[in-house]
Amino acid sequence: MPKVLVVSNCPSDNTTKLQNAVVKGCAHEDIAQCKVRARIPWDANADDVLWCDGIILGTTENFGYMSGAIKDFLERVYYPCLELTEGKPVALFVKGGLDGQGAKTSVERILVGLKWKFIQPPLVMKGEFQPAFLRQCETLGTTMAAGLEAGIY
């Protein structure tokens, strides 16, 4: 049974909807079972990272960078997880007000250091909130859970 950790910054109703869509995707009807832990960054820790088979991170774009909450999470788990989680499957979604690239790049740099492996290119959603963002996040969750279940990641 795949175990997925979803850690995302949710400062608004819309970003909470994005996180919920990812969680919904992990529970897709075509996946036998998937355990999901959804956490805000302040509540997630290294034990959560060690528990999961794959992790999905979500961040807002704040001043052209990842959210401070995600940065705090990554700083707290970096050294406790560094040598124990090499190769961990990871996915990233970014809700950007402008282009989201600074947030994407800043997270990617840390994940390279952790040696986690992206299952797909980061999902960057920019501009005003659109219903299509929910479908994209749901698909992201399904992709992670299905890939873990199938042994692809």
Stockholm file with secondary structure:
# STOCKHOLM 1.0

chainA/1-153         MPKVLVVSNCPSDNTTKLQNAVVKGCAHEDIAQCKVRARIPWDANADDVLWCDGIILGTTENFGYMSGAIKDFLERVYYPCLELTEGKPVALFVKGGLDGQGAKTSVERILVGLKWKFIQPPLVMKGEFQPAFLRQCETLGTTMAAGLEAGIY
#=GR chainA/1-153 SS CCEEEEEECCCSHHHHHHHHHHHHHHTCTTSSCCEEEEECGGGCCHHHHHHCSEEEEEEECBTTBCCHHHHHHHHHHHHHHTTTSTTCEEEEEEEESSCCHHHHHHHHHHHHHHTCEESSCCEEEESSCCHHHHHHHHHHHHHHHHHHHHTCC
#=GC SS_cons         CCEEEEEECCCSHHHHHHHHHHHHHHTCTTSSCCEEEEECGGGCCHHHHHHCSEEEEEEECBTTBCCHHHHHHHHHHHHHHTTTSTTCEEEEEEEESSCCHHHHHHHHHHHHHHTCEESSCCEEEESSCCHHHHHHHHHHHHHHHHHHHHTCC
//
